Amino acid sequence: MNAPTRTALAVFAIWLAVEGDIQLAQAMRTLPPGWTRALLHGPLWLAVLLLLGHFATWFFLLSRSELSVIMPFTGVYYIFNAVLVEWRLGESVGSQAWMGTFLISLGVVLVTTSVPPKNREG
């Protein structure tokens, strides 16, 4: 798998995880009382499907790439999360959290661009 395809799939997998978590948070906040109704709660199943999509995509990546190459992409989760929770859930992300997100982003760039060339081709 070439590097651009691997990168796109990794970012997509992480987006699925963040979107699944956001949907899960929204579903849990609107969950009707009683297990029977909870099992029929559409937003909960949407969250489950998104998270299953994340795992399926991540499993695919793990079967075709070295863990040391794709694992740093999980840092993108924090970026997506910081941006989307403010917009989608109305939660406040403070300045320290934004600084931490920036530092994680910098770390992701440093790690993913420092992979030895033989590992990038796989």
ZICORGI-V229572 format. One record per run of one state. SS is the DSSP state (h for helix, s for strand, l for the rest). FROM is the first residue (numbers start at 1). TO is the last residue. If there is no record, write none. Layout:
ss	from	to
SS	FROM	TO
SS	FROM	TO
//
This chain:
ss	from	to
l	1	2
h	3	29
l	30	34
h	35	39
l	40	41
h	42	64
l	65	66
h	67	89
l	90	94
h	95	113
l	114	116
h	117	121
l	122	122
//
